[in-house]
Structure formats: structure tokens, C-alpha cells
Amino acid sequence: MSKLKVTQIRSVISRPANQRLVIAALGLRHHQMTVIHDDTPSIRGMLHKVRHMVRVEEVK
């Protein structure tokens, strides 16, 4: 299974509560933090919801 490297590039300040919750559920706690997740449909859906706030790269 491939992995996704997710980096938060924008702040959650003045964002809707649902977007803040998605960022927290992804494990991102502060600006420029990076986490690695499995590439699953549920993670892809979460990333789609906050695509303007994160950078996603595939990890081999």
C-alpha cells in the first residue's frame, strides 16, 4: 500500500470548524507539520476537504 506525506501549509485560524477538525484528525497540530498516512479512500476524502491548506506527496 502506498503512503501519502501530508504537510500543512496554511493556518487553521479563521477557518470553519469542520476544516479545523479534519486537520486535527489528520494529526496536524501546527503550521508546516508533516505526517505520513496510508493512501486510503477515507484519507483521500479528508484531504479533498482541506486541499487548499495542505500539500500532499506520494511516498514510495
mmCIF file as Biopython writes it, N, C-alpha, C and O atoms, coordinates in Angstrom:
data_model
#
loop_
_atom_site.group_PDB
_atom_site.id
_atom_site.type_symbol
_atom_site.label_atom_id
_atom_site.label_alt_id
_atom_site.label_comp_id
_atom_site.label_asym_id
_atom_site.label_entity_id
_atom_site.label_seq_id
_atom_site.pdbx_PDB_ins_code
_atom_site.Cartn_x
_atom_site.Cartn_y
_atom_site.Cartn_z
_atom_site.occupancy
_atom_site.B_iso_or_equiv
_atom_site.auth_seq_id
_atom_site.auth_asym_id
_atom_site.pdbx_PDB_model_num
ATOM 1   N N  . MET A ? 1  ? 0.843   -1.174 0.000  1.0 0.0 1  A 1 
ATOM 2   C CA . MET A ? 1  ? 0.000   0.000  0.000  1.0 0.0 1  A 1 
ATOM 3   C C  . MET A ? 1  ? 0.891   1.241  0.000  1.0 0.0 1  A 1 
ATOM 4   O O  . MET A ? 1  ? 1.871   1.311  0.742  1.0 0.0 1  A 1 
ATOM 5   N N  . SER A ? 2  ? 0.548   2.202  -0.825 1.0 0.0 2  A 1 
ATOM 6   C CA . SER A ? 2  ? 1.358   3.411  -0.889 1.0 0.0 2  A 1 
ATOM 7   C C  . SER A ? 2  ? 1.040   4.335  0.286  1.0 0.0 2  A 1 
ATOM 8   O O  . SER A ? 2  ? 0.015   4.199  0.954  1.0 0.0 2  A 1 
ATOM 9   N N  . LYS A ? 3  ? 1.931   5.253  0.506  1.0 0.0 3  A 1 
ATOM 10  C CA . LYS A ? 3  ? 1.804   6.202  1.616  1.0 0.0 3  A 1 
ATOM 11  C C  . LYS A ? 3  ? 1.709   7.612  1.053  1.0 0.0 3  A 1 
ATOM 12  O O  . LYS A ? 3  ? 2.172   7.891  -0.053 1.0 0.0 3  A 1 
ATOM 13  N N  . LEU A ? 4  ? 1.099   8.495  1.838  1.0 0.0 4  A 1 
ATOM 14  C CA . LEU A ? 4  ? 0.982   9.894  1.483  1.0 0.0 4  A 1 
ATOM 15  C C  . LEU A ? 4  ? 1.666   10.748 2.549  1.0 0.0 4  A 1 
ATOM 16  O O  . LEU A ? 4  ? 1.442   10.559 3.745  1.0 0.0 4  A 1 
ATOM 17  N N  . LYS A ? 5  ? 2.490   11.675 2.110  1.0 0.0 5  A 1 
ATOM 18  C CA . LYS A ? 5  ? 3.140   12.627 3.012  1.0 0.0 5  A 1 
ATOM 19  C C  . LYS A ? 5  ? 2.319   13.908 2.956  1.0 0.0 5  A 1 
ATOM 20  O O  . LYS A ? 5  ? 2.205   14.532 1.901  1.0 0.0 5  A 1 
ATOM 21  N N  . VAL A ? 6  ? 1.747   14.299 4.089  1.0 0.0 6  A 1 
ATOM 22  C CA . VAL A ? 6  ? 0.843   15.440 4.156  1.0 0.0 6  A 1 
ATOM 23  C C  . VAL A ? 6  ? 1.499   16.534 4.997  1.0 0.0 6  A 1 
ATOM 24  O O  . VAL A ? 6  ? 1.890   16.297 6.140  1.0 0.0 6  A 1 
ATOM 25  N N  . THR A ? 7  ? 1.615   17.732 4.425  1.0 0.0 7  A 1 
ATOM 26  C CA . THR A ? 7  ? 2.206   18.870 5.111  1.0 0.0 7  A 1 
ATOM 27  C C  . THR A ? 7  ? 1.194   20.004 5.157  1.0 0.0 7  A 1 
ATOM 28  O O  . THR A ? 7  ? 0.607   20.364 4.137  1.0 0.0 7  A 1 
ATOM 29  N N  . GLN A ? 8  ? 0.992   20.563 6.337  1.0 0.0 8  A 1 
ATOM 30  C CA . GLN A ? 8  ? 0.086   21.699 6.478  1.0 0.0 8  A 1 
ATOM 31  C C  . GLN A ? 8  ? 0.812   22.952 6.021  1.0 0.0 8  A 1 
ATOM 32  O O  . GLN A ? 8  ? 1.890   23.263 6.528  1.0 0.0 8  A 1 
ATOM 33  N N  . ILE A ? 9  ? 0.226   23.683 5.055  1.0 0.0 9  A 1 
ATOM 34  C CA . ILE A ? 9  ? 0.878   24.878 4.527  1.0 0.0 9  A 1 
ATOM 35  C C  . ILE A ? 9  ? 0.115   26.155 4.852  1.0 0.0 9  A 1 
ATOM 36  O O  . ILE A ? 9  ? 0.631   27.247 4.616  1.0 0.0 9  A 1 
ATOM 37  N N  . ARG A ? 10 ? -1.074  26.051 5.375  1.0 0.0 10 A 1 
ATOM 38  C CA . ARG A ? 10 ? -1.854  27.226 5.753  1.0 0.0 10 A 1 
ATOM 39  C C  . ARG A ? 10 ? -2.388  27.047 7.170  1.0 0.0 10 A 1 
ATOM 40  O O  . ARG A ? 10 ? -2.570  25.925 7.643  1.0 0.0 10 A 1 
ATOM 41  N N  . SER A ? 11 ? -2.630  28.154 7.825  1.0 0.0 11 A 1 
ATOM 42  C CA . SER A ? 11 ? -3.111  28.147 9.204  1.0 0.0 11 A 1 
ATOM 43  C C  . SER A ? 11 ? -4.597  27.803 9.283  1.0 0.0 11 A 1 
ATOM 44  O O  . SER A ? 11 ? -5.338  27.986 8.316  1.0 0.0 11 A 1 
ATOM 45  N N  . VAL A ? 12 ? -5.019  27.310 10.429 1.0 0.0 12 A 1 
ATOM 46  C CA . VAL A ? 12 ? -6.436  26.999 10.643 1.0 0.0 12 A 1 
ATOM 47  C C  . VAL A ? 12 ? -7.182  28.179 11.263 1.0 0.0 12 A 1 
ATOM 48  O O  . VAL A ? 12 ? -8.383  28.093 11.517 1.0 0.0 12 A 1 
ATOM 49  N N  . ILE A ? 13 ? -6.477  29.270 11.503 1.0 0.0 13 A 1 
ATOM 50  C CA . ILE A ? 13 ? -7.119  30.457 12.079 1.0 0.0 13 A 1 
ATOM 51  C C  . ILE A ? 13 ? -8.165  30.984 11.108 1.0 0.0 13 A 1 
ATOM 52  O O  . ILE A ? 13 ? -7.907  31.111 9.910  1.0 0.0 13 A 1 
ATOM 53  N N  . SER A ? 14 ? -9.328  31.285 11.625 1.0 0.0 14 A 1 
ATOM 54  C CA . SER A ? 14 ? -10.489 31.809 10.894 1.0 0.0 14 A 1 
ATOM 55  C C  . SER A ? 14 ? -10.979 30.869 9.799  1.0 0.0 14 A 1 
ATOM 56  O O  . SER A ? 14 ? -11.501 31.322 8.781  1.0 0.0 14 A 1 
ATOM 57  N N  . ARG A ? 15 ? -10.815 29.569 9.999  1.0 0.0 15 A 1 
ATOM 58  C CA . ARG A ? 15 ? -11.368 28.559 9.088  1.0 0.0 15 A 1 
ATOM 59  C C  . ARG A ? 15 ? -12.617 27.962 9.730  1.0 0.0 15 A 1 
ATOM 60  O O  . ARG A ? 15 ? -12.759 28.022 10.952 1.0 0.0 15 A 1 
ATOM 61  N N  . PRO A ? 16 ? -13.525 27.391 8.945  1.0 0.0 16 A 1 
ATOM 62  C CA . PRO A ? 16 ? -14.707 26.749 9.516  1.0 0.0 16 A 1 
ATOM 63  C C  . PRO A ? 16 ? -14.318 25.593 10.445 1.0 0.0 16 A 1 
ATOM 64  O O  . PRO A ? 16 ? -13.269 24.970 10.282 1.0 0.0 16 A 1 
ATOM 65  N N  . ALA A ? 17 ? -15.176 25.330 11.403 1.0 0.0 17 A 1 
ATOM 66  C CA . ALA A ? 17 ? -14.896 24.307 12.417 1.0 0.0 17 A 1 
ATOM 67  C C  . ALA A ? 17 ? -14.680 22.934 11.784 1.0 0.0 17 A 1 
ATOM 68  O O  . ALA A ? 17 ? -13.830 22.174 12.250 1.0 0.0 17 A 1 
ATOM 69  N N  . ASN A ? 18 ? -15.428 22.599 10.734 1.0 0.0 18 A 1 
ATOM 70  C CA . ASN A ? 18 ? -15.261 21.269 10.135 1.0 0.0 18 A 1 
ATOM 71  C C  . ASN A ? 18 ? -13.871 21.117 9.512  1.0 0.0 18 A 1 
ATOM 72  O O  . ASN A ? 18 ? -13.308 20.023 9.544  1.0 0.0 18 A 1 
ATOM 73  N N  . GLN A ? 19 ? -13.309 22.180 8.951  1.0 0.0 19 A 1 
ATOM 74  C CA . GLN A ? 19 ? -11.962 22.096 8.388  1.0 0.0 19 A 1 
ATOM 75  C C  . GLN A ? 19 ? -10.917 21.978 9.500  1.0 0.0 19 A 1 
ATOM 76  O O  . GLN A ? 19 ? -9.939  21.245 9.350  1.0 0.0 19 A 1 
ATOM 77  N N  . ARG A ? 20 ? -11.114 22.689 10.609 1.0 0.0 20 A 1 
ATOM 78  C CA . ARG A ? 20 ? -10.191 22.578 11.740 1.0 0.0 20 A 1 
ATOM 79  C C  . ARG A ? 20 ? -10.199 21.164 12.309 1.0 0.0 20 A 1 
ATOM 80  O O  . ARG A ? 20 ? -9.154  20.640 12.695 1.0 0.0 20 A 1 
ATOM 81  N N  . LEU A ? 21 ? -11.375 20.549 12.360 1.0 0.0 21 A 1 
ATOM 82  C CA . LEU A ? 21 ? -11.489 19.185 12.876 1.0 0.0 21 A 1 
ATOM 83  C C  . LEU A ? 21 ? -10.807 18.180 11.947 1.0 0.0 21 A 1 
ATOM 84  O O  . LEU A ? 21 ? -10.187 17.226 12.418 1.0 0.0 21 A 1 
ATOM 85  N N  . VAL A ? 22 ? -10.914 18.384 10.649 1.0 0.0 22 A 1 
ATOM 86  C CA . VAL A ? 22 ? -10.268 17.483 9.697  1.0 0.0 22 A 1 
ATOM 87  C C  . VAL A ? 22 ? -8.749  17.584 9.830  1.0 0.0 22 A 1 
ATOM 88  O O  . VAL A ? 22 ? -8.056  16.567 9.827  1.0 0.0 22 A 1 
ATOM 89  N N  . ILE A ? 23 ? -8.233  18.803 9.945  1.0 0.0 23 A 1 
ATOM 90  C CA . ILE A ? 23 ? -6.786  18.986 10.116 1.0 0.0 23 A 1 
ATOM 91  C C  . ILE A ? 23 ? -6.317  18.285 11.389 1.0 0.0 23 A 1 
ATOM 92  O O  . ILE A ? 23 ? -5.276  17.630 11.389 1.0 0.0 23 A 1 
ATOM 93  N N  . ALA A ? 24 ? -7.075  18.419 12.463 1.0 0.0 24 A 1 
ATOM 94  C CA . ALA A ? 24 ? -6.720  17.759 13.725 1.0 0.0 24 A 1 
ATOM 95  C C  . ALA A ? 24 ? -6.793  16.240 13.581 1.0 0.0 24 A 1 
ATOM 96  O O  . ALA A ? 24 ? -5.938  15.528 14.107 1.0 0.0 24 A 1 
ATOM 97  N N  . ALA A ? 25 ? -7.799  15.740 12.878 1.0 0.0 25 A 1 
ATOM 98  C CA . ALA A ? 25 ? -7.939  14.295 12.690 1.0 0.0 25 A 1 
ATOM 99  C C  . ALA A ? 25 ? -6.807  13.718 11.844 1.0 0.0 25 A 1 
ATOM 100 O O  . ALA A ? 25 ? -6.457  12.547 11.986 1.0 0.0 25 A 1 
ATOM 101 N N  . LEU A ? 26 ? -6.242  14.532 10.972 1.0 0.0 26 A 1 
ATOM 102 C CA . LEU A ? 26 ? -5.093  14.090 10.183 1.0 0.0 26 A 1 
ATOM 103 C C  . LEU A ? 26 ? -3.814  14.067 11.019 1.0 0.0 26 A 1 
ATOM 104 O O  . LEU A ? 26 ? -2.791  13.545 10.575 1.0 0.0 26 A 1 
ATOM 105 N N  . GLY A ? 27 ? -3.867  14.625 12.216 1.0 0.0 27 A 1 
ATOM 106 C CA . GLY A ? 27 ? -2.702  14.624 13.100 1.0 0.0 27 A 1 
ATOM 107 C C  . GLY A ? 27 ? -1.814  15.839 12.934 1.0 0.0 27 A 1 
ATOM 108 O O  . GLY A ? 27 ? -0.682  15.854 13.418 1.0 0.0 27 A 1 
ATOM 109 N N  . LEU A ? 28 ? -2.313  16.854 12.258 1.0 0.0 28 A 1 
ATOM 110 C CA . LEU A ? 28 ? -1.551  18.085 12.051 1.0 0.0 28 A 1 
ATOM 111 C C  . LEU A ? 28 ? -1.896  19.068 13.163 1.0 0.0 28 A 1 
ATOM 112 O O  . LEU A ? 28 ? -3.047  19.485 13.294 1.0 0.0 28 A 1 
ATOM 113 N N  . ARG A ? 29 ? -0.905  19.436 13.957 1.0 0.0 29 A 1 
ATOM 114 C CA . ARG A ? 29 ? -1.154  20.308 15.096 1.0 0.0 29 A 1 
ATOM 115 C C  . ARG A ? 29 ? -0.682  21.738 14.907 1.0 0.0 29 A 1 
ATOM 116 O O  . ARG A ? 29 ? -1.159  22.643 15.592 1.0 0.0 29 A 1 
ATOM 117 N N  . HIS A ? 30 ? 0.259   21.956 13.978 1.0 0.0 30 A 1 
ATOM 118 C CA . HIS A ? 30 ? 0.730   23.316 13.751 1.0 0.0 30 A 1 
ATOM 119 C C  . HIS A ? 30 ? 1.217   23.474 12.321 1.0 0.0 30 A 1 
ATOM 120 O O  . HIS A ? 30 ? 1.417   22.499 11.597 1.0 0.0 30 A 1 
ATOM 121 N N  . HIS A ? 31 ? 1.401   24.723 11.938 1.0 0.0 31 A 1 
ATOM 122 C CA . HIS A ? 31 ? 1.822   25.108 10.594 1.0 0.0 31 A 1 
ATOM 123 C C  . HIS A ? 31 ? 3.158   24.453 10.235 1.0 0.0 31 A 1 
ATOM 124 O O  . HIS A ? 31 ? 4.064   24.403 11.067 1.0 0.0 31 A 1 
ATOM 125 N N  . GLN A ? 32 ? 3.284   23.952 9.010  1.0 0.0 32 A 1 
ATOM 126 C CA . GLN A ? 32 ? 4.479   23.292 8.478  1.0 0.0 32 A 1 
ATOM 127 C C  . GLN A ? 32 ? 4.760   21.915 9.089  1.0 0.0 32 A 1 
ATOM 128 O O  . GLN A ? 32 ? 5.853   21.378 8.906  1.0 0.0 32 A 1 
ATOM 129 N N  . MET A ? 33 ? 3.807   21.343 9.803  1.0 0.0 33 A 1 
ATOM 130 C CA . MET A ? 33 ? 3.963   19.991 10.343 1.0 0.0 33 A 1 
ATOM 131 C C  . MET A ? 33 ? 3.687   18.973 9.231  1.0 0.0 33 A 1 
ATOM 132 O O  . MET A ? 33 ? 2.833   19.194 8.372  1.0 0.0 33 A 1 
ATOM 133 N N  . THR A ? 34 ? 4.417   17.864 9.261  1.0 0.0 34 A 1 
ATOM 134 C CA . THR A ? 34 ? 4.268   16.820 8.247  1.0 0.0 34 A 1 
ATOM 135 C C  . THR A ? 34 ? 3.941   15.495 8.918  1.0 0.0 34 A 1 
ATOM 136 O O  . THR A ? 34 ? 4.541   15.144 9.935  1.0 0.0 34 A 1 
ATOM 137 N N  . VAL A ? 35 ? 2.987   14.757 8.349  1.0 0.0 35 A 1 
ATOM 138 C CA . VAL A ? 35 ? 2.642   13.414 8.814  1.0 0.0 35 A 1 
ATOM 139 C C  . VAL A ? 35 ? 2.564   12.491 7.602  1.0 0.0 35 A 1 
ATOM 140 O O  . VAL A ? 35 ? 2.438   12.945 6.465  1.0 0.0 35 A 1 
ATOM 141 N N  . ILE A ? 36 ? 2.642   11.190 7.865  1.0 0.0 36 A 1 
ATOM 142 C CA . ILE A ? 36 ? 2.540   10.198 6.799  1.0 0.0 36 A 1 
ATOM 143 C C  . ILE A ? 36 ? 1.343   9.296  7.084  1.0 0.0 36 A 1 
ATOM 144 O O  . ILE A ? 36 ? 1.189   8.782  8.192  1.0 0.0 36 A 1 
ATOM 145 N N  . HIS A ? 37 ? 0.499   9.111  6.072  1.0 0.0 37 A 1 
ATOM 146 C CA . HIS A ? 37 ? -0.709  8.282  6.193  1.0 0.0 37 A 1 
ATOM 147 C C  . HIS A ? 37 ? -0.734  7.257  5.065  1.0 0.0 37 A 1 
ATOM 148 O O  . HIS A ? 37 ? -0.117  7.451  4.018  1.0 0.0 37 A 1 
ATOM 149 N N  . ASP A ? 38 ? -1.456  6.167  5.295  1.0 0.0 38 A 1 
ATOM 150 C CA . ASP A ? 38 ? -1.732  5.210  4.226  1.0 0.0 38 A 1 
ATOM 151 C C  . ASP A ? 38 ? -2.675  5.864  3.221  1.0 0.0 38 A 1 
ATOM 152 O O  . ASP A ? 38 ? -3.496  6.707  3.584  1.0 0.0 38 A 1 
ATOM 153 N N  . ASP A ? 39 ? -2.551  5.475  1.977  1.0 0.0 39 A 1 
ATOM 154 C CA . ASP A ? 39 ? -3.396  6.020  0.917  1.0 0.0 39 A 1 
ATOM 155 C C  . ASP A ? 39 ? -4.701  5.224  0.873  1.0 0.0 39 A 1 
ATOM 156 O O  . ASP A ? 39 ? -4.804  4.218  0.172  1.0 0.0 39 A 1 
ATOM 157 N N  . THR A ? 40 ? -5.691  5.690  1.631  1.0 0.0 40 A 1 
ATOM 158 C CA . THR A ? 40 ? -6.997  5.044  1.679  1.0 0.0 40 A 1 
ATOM 159 C C  . THR A ? 40 ? -8.064  6.024  1.207  1.0 0.0 40 A 1 
ATOM 160 O O  . THR A ? 40 ? -7.830  7.232  1.207  1.0 0.0 40 A 1 
ATOM 161 N N  . PRO A ? 41 ? -9.229  5.527  0.805  1.0 0.0 41 A 1 
ATOM 162 C CA . PRO A ? 41 ? -10.298 6.431  0.368  1.0 0.0 41 A 1 
ATOM 163 C C  . PRO A ? 41 ? -10.734 7.421  1.454  1.0 0.0 41 A 1 
ATOM 164 O O  . PRO A ? 41 ? -11.069 8.565  1.145  1.0 0.0 41 A 1 
ATOM 165 N N  . SER A ? 42 ? -10.733 7.001  2.700  1.0 0.0 42 A 1 
ATOM 166 C CA . SER A ? 42 ? -11.154 7.915  3.767  1.0 0.0 42 A 1 
ATOM 167 C C  . SER A ? 42 ? -10.155 9.051  3.953  1.0 0.0 42 A 1 
ATOM 168 O O  . SER A ? 42 ? -10.552 10.199 4.155  1.0 0.0 42 A 1 
ATOM 169 N N  . ILE A ? 43 ? -8.864  8.741  3.887  1.0 0.0 43 A 1 
ATOM 170 C CA . ILE A ? 43 ? -7.840  9.788  3.994  1.0 0.0 43 A 1 
ATOM 171 C C  . ILE A ? 43 ? -7.915  10.709 2.780  1.0 0.0 43 A 1 
ATOM 172 O O  . ILE A ? 43 ? -7.795  11.926 2.919  1.0 0.0 43 A 1 
ATOM 173 N N  . ARG A ? 44 ? -8.111  10.139 1.589  1.0 0.0 44 A 1 
ATOM 174 C CA . ARG A ? 44 ? -8.248  10.958 0.380  1.0 0.0 44 A 1 
ATOM 175 C C  . ARG A ? 44 ? -9.427  11.928 0.494  1.0 0.0 44 A 1 
ATOM 176 O O  . ARG A ? 44 ? -9.333  13.077 0.064  1.0 0.0 44 A 1 
ATOM 177 N N  . GLY A ? 45 ? -10.538 11.461 1.075  1.0 0.0 45 A 1 
ATOM 178 C CA . GLY A ? 45 ? -11.700 12.333 1.264  1.0 0.0 45 A 1 
ATOM 179 C C  . GLY A ? 45 ? -11.410 13.466 2.228  1.0 0.0 45 A 1 
ATOM 180 O O  . GLY A ? 45 ? -11.831 14.601 2.006  1.0 0.0 45 A 1 
ATOM 181 N N  . MET A ? 46 ? -10.689 13.159 3.301  1.0 0.0 46 A 1 
ATOM 182 C CA . MET A ? 46 ? -10.315 14.203 4.259  1.0 0.0 46 A 1 
ATOM 183 C C  . MET A ? 46 ? -9.388  15.229 3.598  1.0 0.0 46 A 1 
ATOM 184 O O  . MET A ? 46 ? -9.531  16.433 3.811  1.0 0.0 46 A 1 
ATOM 185 N N  . LEU A ? 47 ? -8.447  14.744 2.801  1.0 0.0 47 A 1 
ATOM 186 C CA . LEU A ? 47 ? -7.521  15.647 2.130  1.0 0.0 47 A 1 
ATOM 187 C C  . LEU A ? 47 ? -8.241  16.520 1.107  1.0 0.0 47 A 1 
ATOM 188 O O  . LEU A ? 47 ? -7.881  17.682 0.915  1.0 0.0 47 A 1 
ATOM 189 N N  . HIS A ? 48 ? -9.245  15.969 0.459  1.0 0.0 48 A 1 
ATOM 190 C CA . HIS A ? 48 ? -10.013 16.751 -0.506 1.0 0.0 48 A 1 
ATOM 191 C C  . HIS A ? 48 ? -10.730 17.909 0.178  1.0 0.0 48 A 1 
ATOM 192 O O  . HIS A ? 48 ? -10.867 18.989 -0.397 1.0 0.0 48 A 1 
ATOM 193 N N  . LYS A ? 49 ? -11.183 17.684 1.394  1.0 0.0 49 A 1 
ATOM 194 C CA . LYS A ? 49 ? -11.914 18.714 2.125  1.0 0.0 49 A 1 
ATOM 195 C C  . LYS A ? 49 ? -11.024 19.894 2.513  1.0 0.0 49 A 1 
ATOM 196 O O  . LYS A ? 49 ? -11.497 21.027 2.610  1.0 0.0 49 A 1 
ATOM 197 N N  . VAL A ? 50 ? -9.743  19.629 2.733  1.0 0.0 50 A 1 
ATOM 198 C CA . VAL A ? 50 ? -8.819  20.700 3.149  1.0 0.0 50 A 1 
ATOM 199 C C  . VAL A ? 50 ? -7.677  20.861 2.144  1.0 0.0 50 A 1 
ATOM 200 O O  . VAL A ? 50 ? -6.566  21.229 2.528  1.0 0.0 50 A 1 
ATOM 201 N N  . ARG A ? 51 ? -7.936  20.590 0.874  1.0 0.0 51 A 1 
ATOM 202 C CA . ARG A ? 51 ? -6.886  20.591 -0.145 1.0 0.0 51 A 1 
ATOM 203 C C  . ARG A ? 51 ? -6.212  21.952 -0.296 1.0 0.0 51 A 1 
ATOM 204 O O  . ARG A ? 51 ? -5.076  22.016 -0.764 1.0 0.0 51 A 1 
ATOM 205 N N  . HIS A ? 52 ? -6.876  23.036 0.085  1.0 0.0 52 A 1 
ATOM 206 C CA . HIS A ? 52 ? -6.295  24.370 -0.015 1.0 0.0 52 A 1 
ATOM 207 C C  . HIS A ? 52 ? -5.355  24.686 1.155  1.0 0.0 52 A 1 
ATOM 208 O O  . HIS A ? 52 ? -4.687  25.720 1.148  1.0 0.0 52 A 1 
ATOM 209 N N  . MET A ? 53 ? -5.301  23.805 2.155  1.0 0.0 53 A 1 
ATOM 210 C CA . MET A ? 53 ? -4.494  24.042 3.348  1.0 0.0 53 A 1 
ATOM 211 C C  . MET A ? 53 ? -3.336  23.066 3.495  1.0 0.0 53 A 1 
ATOM 212 O O  . MET A ? 53 ? -2.519  23.221 4.403  1.0 0.0 53 A 1 
ATOM 213 N N  . VAL A ? 54 ? -3.246  22.067 2.628  1.0 0.0 54 A 1 
ATOM 214 C CA . VAL A ? 54 ? -2.218  21.048 2.769  1.0 0.0 54 A 1 
ATOM 215 C C  . VAL A ? 54 ? -1.496  20.802 1.444  1.0 0.0 54 A 1 
ATOM 216 O O  . VAL A ? 54 ? -2.014  21.114 0.372  1.0 0.0 54 A 1 
ATOM 217 N N  . ARG A ? 55 ? -0.311  20.245 1.538  1.0 0.0 55 A 1 
ATOM 218 C CA . ARG A ? 55 ? 0.459   19.774 0.384  1.0 0.0 55 A 1 
ATOM 219 C C  . ARG A ? 55 ? 0.575   18.262 0.525  1.0 0.0 55 A 1 
ATOM 220 O O  . ARG A ? 55 ? 0.939   17.771 1.593  1.0 0.0 55 A 1 
ATOM 221 N N  . VAL A ? 56 ? 0.271   17.520 -0.532 1.0 0.0 56 A 1 
ATOM 222 C CA . VAL A ? 56 ? 0.282   16.063 -0.486 1.0 0.0 56 A 1 
ATOM 223 C C  . VAL A ? 56 ? 1.304   15.544 -1.492 1.0 0.0 56 A 1 
ATOM 224 O O  . VAL A ? 56 ? 1.325   15.953 -2.653 1.0 0.0 56 A 1 
ATOM 225 N N  . GLU A ? 57 ? 2.158   14.622 -1.012 1.0 0.0 57 A 1 
ATOM 226 C CA . GLU A ? 57 ? 3.136   13.965 -1.880 1.0 0.0 57 A 1 
ATOM 227 C C  . GLU A ? 57 ? 3.060   12.480 -1.649 1.0 0.0 57 A 1 
ATOM 228 O O  . GLU A ? 57 ? 2.817   12.029 -0.529 1.0 0.0 57 A 1 
ATOM 229 N N  . GLU A ? 58 ? 3.271   11.704 -2.720 1.0 0.0 58 A 1 
ATOM 230 C CA . GLU A ? 58 ? 3.320   10.241 -2.570 1.0 0.0 58 A 1 
ATOM 231 C C  . GLU A ? 58 ? 4.700   9.822  -2.107 1.0 0.0 58 A 1 
ATOM 232 O O  . GLU A ? 58 ? 5.712   10.338 -2.581 1.0 0.0 58 A 1 
ATOM 233 N N  . VAL A ? 59 ? 4.733   8.870  -1.164 1.0 0.0 59 A 1 
ATOM 234 C CA . VAL A ? 59 ? 5.989   8.333  -0.665 1.0 0.0 59 A 1 
ATOM 235 C C  . VAL A ? 59 ? 6.094   6.915  -1.188 1.0 0.0 59 A 1 
ATOM 236 O O  . VAL A ? 59 ? 5.143   6.139  -1.093 1.0 0.0 59 A 1 
ATOM 237 N N  . LYS A ? 60 ? 7.251   6.576  -1.740 1.0 0.0 60 A 1 
ATOM 238 C CA . LYS A ? 60 ? 7.412   5.229  -2.294 1.0 0.0 60 A 1 
ATOM 239 C C  . LYS A ? 60 ? 7.955   4.280  -1.282 1.0 0.0 60 A 1 
ATOM 240 O O  . LYS A ? 60 ? 8.152   3.103  -1.583 1.0 0.0 60 A 1 
#
